[in-house]
C-alpha cells in the first residue's frame, strides 16, 4: 500500500485532514512531530488510542494538516480523523472504534452571545430601584 488514505476529523472549529500510510508509526502535525506541536500538556496516550484499540501501533505513518480551534479541539479532531482513516483501511475496525466512541464527531460548539446580555448566559445585574 503506497498510497495515502485520506480522512477528515473535526471537533468544535478545528478540522484535521489526515493522510494515513503504512510505515513505522510517525505522526506529523503541520510538518512537526505531534509531541512538539501539542507539547507536554496533552497525553500521548490519547493520540495513540485508535491504534491501541485496533492493535496497529507502529504500523502506520500519519501526516495531518490541522487548522482552527484550540489545541485540545485539534487533538480531538486528530484522533477522530485517524479513527475514520483506519476504518477506511479495514472496515472490520469499525465496531471496536465505534464502541470506544472515536467515530462520532462531538457536536458541542460554543454557544452564541445573546443580545441585551454581556455574554451567552451571563445577565446584567438586576436593579430594583
Rosetta constraint file for C-alpha pairs under 8 A:
AtomPair CA 1 CA 21 HARMONIC 7.43 0.50
AtomPair CA 1 CA 22 HARMONIC 6.75 0.50
AtomPair CA 2 CA 21 HARMONIC 7.04 0.50
AtomPair CA 2 CA 22 HARMONIC 7.45 0.50
AtomPair CA 3 CA 21 HARMONIC 6.60 0.50
AtomPair CA 4 CA 19 HARMONIC 5.53 0.50
AtomPair CA 4 CA 20 HARMONIC 5.29 0.50
AtomPair CA 4 CA 21 HARMONIC 4.94 0.50
AtomPair CA 5 CA 18 HARMONIC 7.81 0.50
AtomPair CA 5 CA 19 HARMONIC 5.48 0.50
AtomPair CA 5 CA 20 HARMONIC 4.96 0.50
AtomPair CA 5 CA 21 HARMONIC 6.46 0.50
AtomPair CA 5 CA 85 HARMONIC 6.21 0.50
AtomPair CA 5 CA 88 HARMONIC 7.31 0.50
AtomPair CA 5 CA 89 HARMONIC 7.17 0.50
AtomPair CA 6 CA 17 HARMONIC 7.23 0.50
AtomPair CA 6 CA 18 HARMONIC 5.60 0.50
AtomPair CA 6 CA 19 HARMONIC 4.77 0.50
AtomPair CA 6 CA 20 HARMONIC 6.52 0.50
AtomPair CA 6 CA 85 HARMONIC 6.35 0.50
AtomPair CA 7 CA 17 HARMONIC 6.04 0.50
AtomPair CA 7 CA 18 HARMONIC 5.16 0.50
AtomPair CA 7 CA 19 HARMONIC 6.75 0.50
AtomPair CA 7 CA 81 HARMONIC 5.63 0.50
AtomPair CA 7 CA 82 HARMONIC 7.34 0.50
AtomPair CA 7 CA 84 HARMONIC 6.12 0.50
AtomPair CA 7 CA 85 HARMONIC 5.18 0.50
AtomPair CA 8 CA 15 HARMONIC 7.07 0.50
AtomPair CA 8 CA 16 HARMONIC 5.64 0.50
AtomPair CA 8 CA 17 HARMONIC 4.62 0.50
AtomPair CA 8 CA 18 HARMONIC 5.93 0.50
AtomPair CA 8 CA 80 HARMONIC 7.86 0.50
AtomPair CA 8 CA 81 HARMONIC 5.01 0.50
AtomPair CA 8 CA 84 HARMONIC 7.51 0.50
AtomPair CA 9 CA 15 HARMONIC 5.93 0.50
AtomPair CA 9 CA 16 HARMONIC 5.03 0.50
AtomPair CA 9 CA 17 HARMONIC 6.51 0.50
AtomPair CA 9 CA 18 HARMONIC 7.51 0.50
AtomPair CA 9 CA 77 HARMONIC 4.76 0.50
AtomPair CA 9 CA 78 HARMONIC 6.10 0.50
AtomPair CA 9 CA 79 HARMONIC 7.38 0.50
AtomPair CA 9 CA 80 HARMONIC 4.85 0.50
AtomPair CA 9 CA 81 HARMONIC 3.75 0.50
AtomPair CA 9 CA 82 HARMONIC 7.53 0.50
AtomPair CA 9 CA 84 HARMONIC 7.48 0.50
AtomPair CA 9 CA 105 HARMONIC 7.58 0.50
AtomPair CA 10 CA 14 HARMONIC 5.69 0.50
AtomPair CA 10 CA 15 HARMONIC 4.65 0.50
AtomPair CA 10 CA 16 HARMONIC 6.12 0.50
AtomPair CA 10 CA 74 HARMONIC 7.82 0.50
AtomPair CA 10 CA 76 HARMONIC 7.43 0.50
AtomPair CA 10 CA 77 HARMONIC 4.31 0.50
AtomPair CA 10 CA 78 HARMONIC 7.56 0.50
AtomPair CA 10 CA 80 HARMONIC 6.67 0.50
AtomPair CA 10 CA 81 HARMONIC 7.23 0.50
AtomPair CA 10 CA 105 HARMONIC 6.38 0.50
AtomPair CA 10 CA 106 HARMONIC 7.95 0.50
AtomPair CA 11 CA 15 HARMONIC 6.80 0.50
AtomPair CA 11 CA 73 HARMONIC 5.46 0.50
AtomPair CA 11 CA 74 HARMONIC 7.07 0.50
AtomPair CA 11 CA 76 HARMONIC 6.32 0.50
AtomPair CA 11 CA 77 HARMONIC 5.10 0.50
AtomPair CA 11 CA 105 HARMONIC 6.51 0.50
AtomPair CA 11 CA 106 HARMONIC 6.02 0.50
AtomPair CA 11 CA 107 HARMONIC 7.36 0.50
AtomPair CA 12 CA 69 HARMONIC 6.65 0.50
AtomPair CA 12 CA 73 HARMONIC 6.37 0.50
AtomPair CA 12 CA 106 HARMONIC 7.64 0.50
AtomPair CA 12 CA 107 HARMONIC 7.27 0.50
AtomPair CA 12 CA 108 HARMONIC 6.61 0.50
AtomPair CA 12 CA 109 HARMONIC 5.12 0.50
AtomPair CA 12 CA 110 HARMONIC 7.50 0.50
AtomPair CA 13 CA 68 HARMONIC 5.47 0.50
AtomPair CA 13 CA 69 HARMONIC 4.81 0.50
AtomPair CA 13 CA 73 HARMONIC 7.61 0.50
AtomPair CA 13 CA 109 HARMONIC 7.77 0.50
AtomPair CA 14 CA 66 HARMONIC 6.99 0.50
AtomPair CA 14 CA 67 HARMONIC 5.76 0.50
AtomPair CA 14 CA 68 HARMONIC 4.30 0.50
AtomPair CA 14 CA 69 HARMONIC 4.37 0.50
AtomPair CA 14 CA 70 HARMONIC 7.20 0.50
AtomPair CA 14 CA 73 HARMONIC 5.89 0.50
AtomPair CA 14 CA 74 HARMONIC 5.35 0.50
AtomPair CA 14 CA 77 HARMONIC 6.42 0.50
AtomPair CA 15 CA 66 HARMONIC 5.69 0.50
AtomPair CA 15 CA 67 HARMONIC 5.66 0.50
AtomPair CA 15 CA 68 HARMONIC 6.37 0.50
AtomPair CA 15 CA 69 HARMONIC 7.96 0.50
AtomPair CA 15 CA 74 HARMONIC 7.04 0.50
AtomPair CA 15 CA 77 HARMONIC 6.15 0.50
AtomPair CA 16 CA 64 HARMONIC 6.35 0.50
AtomPair CA 16 CA 65 HARMONIC 5.67 0.50
AtomPair CA 16 CA 66 HARMONIC 4.33 0.50
AtomPair CA 16 CA 67 HARMONIC 6.73 0.50
AtomPair CA 16 CA 74 HARMONIC 7.01 0.50
AtomPair CA 16 CA 77 HARMONIC 5.55 0.50
AtomPair CA 16 CA 78 HARMONIC 5.53 0.50
AtomPair CA 16 CA 81 HARMONIC 6.48 0.50
AtomPair CA 17 CA 64 HARMONIC 5.50 0.50
AtomPair CA 17 CA 65 HARMONIC 5.15 0.50
AtomPair CA 17 CA 66 HARMONIC 6.34 0.50
AtomPair CA 17 CA 78 HARMONIC 7.91 0.50
AtomPair CA 17 CA 81 HARMONIC 6.95 0.50
AtomPair CA 18 CA 62 HARMONIC 6.82 0.50
AtomPair CA 18 CA 63 HARMONIC 6.00 0.50
AtomPair CA 18 CA 64 HARMONIC 4.58 0.50
AtomPair CA 18 CA 65 HARMONIC 6.72 0.50
AtomPair CA 18 CA 78 HARMONIC 7.36 0.50
AtomPair CA 18 CA 81 HARMONIC 5.84 0.50
AtomPair CA 18 CA 82 HARMONIC 6.50 0.50
AtomPair CA 18 CA 85 HARMONIC 7.32 0.50
AtomPair CA 19 CA 62 HARMONIC 5.73 0.50
AtomPair CA 19 CA 63 HARMONIC 5.09 0.50
AtomPair CA 19 CA 64 HARMONIC 6.14 0.50
AtomPair CA 19 CA 85 HARMONIC 7.80 0.50
AtomPair CA 20 CA 60 HARMONIC 6.46 0.50
AtomPair CA 20 CA 61 HARMONIC 5.89 0.50
AtomPair CA 20 CA 62 HARMONIC 4.81 0.50
AtomPair CA 20 CA 63 HARMONIC 6.64 0.50
AtomPair CA 20 CA 82 HARMONIC 7.55 0.50
AtomPair CA 20 CA 85 HARMONIC 6.63 0.50
AtomPair CA 20 CA 86 HARMONIC 7.97 0.50
AtomPair CA 21 CA 60 HARMONIC 5.43 0.50
AtomPair CA 21 CA 61 HARMONIC 5.23 0.50
AtomPair CA 21 CA 62 HARMONIC 6.52 0.50
AtomPair CA 22 CA 59 HARMONIC 5.81 0.50
AtomPair CA 22 CA 60 HARMONIC 4.25 0.50
AtomPair CA 22 CA 61 HARMONIC 5.86 0.50
AtomPair CA 23 CA 58 HARMONIC 7.28 0.50
AtomPair CA 23 CA 59 HARMONIC 5.38 0.50
AtomPair CA 23 CA 60 HARMONIC 4.60 0.50
AtomPair CA 23 CA 61 HARMONIC 4.95 0.50
AtomPair CA 24 CA 58 HARMONIC 5.01 0.50
AtomPair CA 24 CA 59 HARMONIC 5.34 0.50
AtomPair CA 24 CA 60 HARMONIC 5.85 0.50
AtomPair CA 24 CA 61 HARMONIC 6.02 0.50
AtomPair CA 25 CA 57 HARMONIC 6.71 0.50
AtomPair CA 25 CA 58 HARMONIC 3.82 0.50
AtomPair CA 25 CA 59 HARMONIC 5.50 0.50
AtomPair CA 25 CA 60 HARMONIC 4.91 0.50
AtomPair CA 25 CA 61 HARMONIC 4.81 0.50
AtomPair CA 25 CA 62 HARMONIC 7.39 0.50
AtomPair CA 26 CA 33 HARMONIC 7.69 0.50
AtomPair CA 26 CA 58 HARMONIC 7.57 0.50
AtomPair CA 26 CA 60 HARMONIC 7.27 0.50
AtomPair CA 26 CA 61 HARMONIC 4.81 0.50
AtomPair CA 26 CA 62 HARMONIC 6.24 0.50
AtomPair CA 27 CA 33 HARMONIC 6.00 0.50
AtomPair CA 27 CA 34 HARMONIC 5.96 0.50
AtomPair CA 27 CA 61 HARMONIC 5.83 0.50
AtomPair CA 27 CA 62 HARMONIC 4.60 0.50
AtomPair CA 27 CA 63 HARMONIC 6.07 0.50
AtomPair CA 27 CA 64 HARMONIC 7.79 0.50
AtomPair CA 28 CA 32 HARMONIC 5.20 0.50
AtomPair CA 28 CA 33 HARMONIC 4.42 0.50
AtomPair CA 28 CA 34 HARMONIC 5.39 0.50
AtomPair CA 28 CA 62 HARMONIC 6.12 0.50
AtomPair CA 28 CA 63 HARMONIC 4.95 0.50
AtomPair CA 28 CA 64 HARMONIC 6.15 0.50
AtomPair CA 29 CA 33 HARMONIC 6.09 0.50
AtomPair CA 29 CA 34 HARMONIC 5.44 0.50
AtomPair CA 29 CA 37 HARMONIC 6.78 0.50
AtomPair CA 29 CA 63 HARMONIC 6.11 0.50
AtomPair CA 29 CA 64 HARMONIC 4.76 0.50
AtomPair CA 29 CA 65 HARMONIC 5.97 0.50
AtomPair CA 29 CA 66 HARMONIC 6.92 0.50
AtomPair CA 30 CA 63 HARMONIC 7.58 0.50
AtomPair CA 30 CA 64 HARMONIC 6.06 0.50
AtomPair CA 30 CA 65 HARMONIC 4.99 0.50
AtomPair CA 30 CA 66 HARMONIC 6.55 0.50
AtomPair CA 31 CA 63 HARMONIC 7.56 0.50
AtomPair CA 31 CA 64 HARMONIC 7.94 0.50
AtomPair CA 32 CA 36 HARMONIC 6.68 0.50
AtomPair CA 32 CA 37 HARMONIC 6.10 0.50
AtomPair CA 33 CA 37 HARMONIC 6.33 0.50
AtomPair CA 34 CA 38 HARMONIC 5.95 0.50
AtomPair CA 34 CA 39 HARMONIC 7.88 0.50
AtomPair CA 35 CA 39 HARMONIC 5.53 0.50
AtomPair CA 35 CA 40 HARMONIC 7.18 0.50
AtomPair CA 35 CA 44 HARMONIC 7.46 0.50
AtomPair CA 38 CA 42 HARMONIC 6.56 0.50
AtomPair CA 38 CA 71 HARMONIC 6.69 0.50
AtomPair CA 38 CA 75 HARMONIC 7.77 0.50
AtomPair CA 42 CA 46 HARMONIC 7.97 0.50
AtomPair CA 42 CA 72 HARMONIC 7.67 0.50
AtomPair CA 43 CA 47 HARMONIC 7.69 0.50
AtomPair CA 44 CA 48 HARMONIC 6.56 0.50
AtomPair CA 45 CA 49 HARMONIC 6.04 0.50
AtomPair CA 46 CA 79 HARMONIC 7.48 0.50
AtomPair CA 47 CA 75 HARMONIC 7.27 0.50
AtomPair CA 47 CA 78 HARMONIC 7.41 0.50
AtomPair CA 47 CA 79 HARMONIC 5.69 0.50
AtomPair CA 48 CA 52 HARMONIC 6.18 0.50
AtomPair CA 48 CA 57 HARMONIC 7.42 0.50
AtomPair CA 48 CA 79 HARMONIC 7.97 0.50
AtomPair CA 49 CA 53 HARMONIC 6.14 0.50
AtomPair CA 49 CA 79 HARMONIC 7.71 0.50
AtomPair CA 50 CA 54 HARMONIC 6.29 0.50
AtomPair CA 50 CA 79 HARMONIC 7.03 0.50
AtomPair CA 50 CA 82 HARMONIC 6.91 0.50
AtomPair CA 50 CA 83 HARMONIC 5.59 0.50
AtomPair CA 50 CA 97 HARMONIC 6.92 0.50
AtomPair CA 50 CA 102 HARMONIC 7.50 0.50
AtomPair CA 51 CA 55 HARMONIC 5.69 0.50
AtomPair CA 51 CA 56 HARMONIC 4.91 0.50
AtomPair CA 51 CA 57 HARMONIC 5.03 0.50
AtomPair CA 52 CA 56 HARMONIC 6.42 0.50
AtomPair CA 52 CA 57 HARMONIC 6.00 0.50
AtomPair CA 53 CA 96 HARMONIC 6.92 0.50
AtomPair CA 53 CA 97 HARMONIC 6.91 0.50
AtomPair CA 54 CA 93 HARMONIC 6.25 0.50
AtomPair CA 54 CA 96 HARMONIC 7.33 0.50
AtomPair CA 54 CA 97 HARMONIC 7.60 0.50
AtomPair CA 56 CA 60 HARMONIC 7.47 0.50
AtomPair CA 62 CA 82 HARMONIC 7.98 0.50
AtomPair CA 64 CA 78 HARMONIC 7.39 0.50
AtomPair CA 66 CA 74 HARMONIC 6.64 0.50
AtomPair CA 66 CA 78 HARMONIC 7.71 0.50
AtomPair CA 67 CA 74 HARMONIC 7.53 0.50
AtomPair CA 68 CA 74 HARMONIC 7.51 0.50
AtomPair CA 69 CA 73 HARMONIC 5.91 0.50
AtomPair CA 69 CA 74 HARMONIC 6.36 0.50
AtomPair CA 70 CA 74 HARMONIC 6.09 0.50
AtomPair CA 71 CA 75 HARMONIC 6.11 0.50
AtomPair CA 72 CA 76 HARMONIC 6.39 0.50
AtomPair CA 73 CA 77 HARMONIC 6.07 0.50
AtomPair CA 74 CA 78 HARMONIC 6.10 0.50
AtomPair CA 75 CA 79 HARMONIC 6.43 0.50
AtomPair CA 76 CA 80 HARMONIC 6.17 0.50
AtomPair CA 77 CA 81 HARMONIC 6.12 0.50
AtomPair CA 78 CA 82 HARMONIC 6.17 0.50
AtomPair CA 79 CA 83 HARMONIC 6.19 0.50
AtomPair CA 79 CA 102 HARMONIC 7.27 0.50
AtomPair CA 80 CA 84 HARMONIC 6.35 0.50
AtomPair CA 80 CA 102 HARMONIC 5.73 0.50
AtomPair CA 80 CA 103 HARMONIC 6.08 0.50
AtomPair CA 80 CA 104 HARMONIC 7.59 0.50
AtomPair CA 80 CA 105 HARMONIC 7.00 0.50
AtomPair CA 81 CA 85 HARMONIC 6.17 0.50
AtomPair CA 82 CA 86 HARMONIC 6.19 0.50
AtomPair CA 83 CA 87 HARMONIC 6.42 0.50
AtomPair CA 83 CA 97 HARMONIC 6.85 0.50
AtomPair CA 83 CA 102 HARMONIC 6.28 0.50
AtomPair CA 83 CA 103 HARMONIC 6.22 0.50
AtomPair CA 84 CA 88 HARMONIC 6.47 0.50
AtomPair CA 84 CA 103 HARMONIC 6.28 0.50
AtomPair CA 85 CA 89 HARMONIC 6.33 0.50
AtomPair CA 86 CA 90 HARMONIC 6.17 0.50
AtomPair CA 86 CA 91 HARMONIC 7.86 0.50
AtomPair CA 86 CA 93 HARMONIC 7.06 0.50
AtomPair CA 87 CA 91 HARMONIC 4.81 0.50
AtomPair CA 87 CA 92 HARMONIC 7.21 0.50
AtomPair CA 87 CA 93 HARMONIC 5.60 0.50
AtomPair CA 87 CA 94 HARMONIC 5.54 0.50
AtomPair CA 90 CA 94 HARMONIC 7.96 0.50
AtomPair CA 93 CA 97 HARMONIC 6.24 0.50
AtomPair CA 94 CA 98 HARMONIC 5.87 0.50
AtomPair CA 95 CA 99 HARMONIC 6.11 0.50
AtomPair CA 96 CA 100 HARMONIC 6.42 0.50
AtomPair CA 97 CA 101 HARMONIC 6.39 0.50
AtomPair CA 97 CA 102 HARMONIC 5.61 0.50
AtomPair CA 97 CA 103 HARMONIC 6.35 0.50
AtomPair CA 98 CA 102 HARMONIC 5.88 0.50
AtomPair CA 98 CA 103 HARMONIC 5.41 0.50
AtomPair CA 98 CA 104 HARMONIC 7.39 0.50
AtomPair CA 111 CA 120 HARMONIC 6.35 0.50
AtomPair CA 112 CA 120 HARMONIC 5.74 0.50
AtomPair CA 113 CA 117 HARMONIC 7.53 0.50
AtomPair CA 113 CA 118 HARMONIC 7.64 0.50
AtomPair CA 113 CA 119 HARMONIC 5.03 0.50
AtomPair CA 113 CA 120 HARMONIC 4.05 0.50
AtomPair CA 113 CA 121 HARMONIC 7.72 0.50
AtomPair CA 114 CA 118 HARMONIC 7.84 0.50
AtomPair CA 114 CA 119 HARMONIC 6.52 0.50
AtomPair CA 114 CA 120 HARMONIC 5.53 0.50
AtomPair CA 114 CA 121 HARMONIC 7.87 0.50
AtomPair CA 117 CA 121 HARMONIC 7.69 0.50
AtomPair CA 117 CA 122 HARMONIC 6.55 0.50
AtomPair CA 117 CA 123 HARMONIC 5.30 0.50
AtomPair CA 117 CA 124 HARMONIC 6.33 0.50
AtomPair CA 118 CA 122 HARMONIC 6.11 0.50
AtomPair CA 118 CA 123 HARMONIC 6.30 0.50
AtomPair CA 118 CA 124 HARMONIC 6.76 0.50
AtomPair CA 119 CA 123 HARMONIC 7.33 0.50
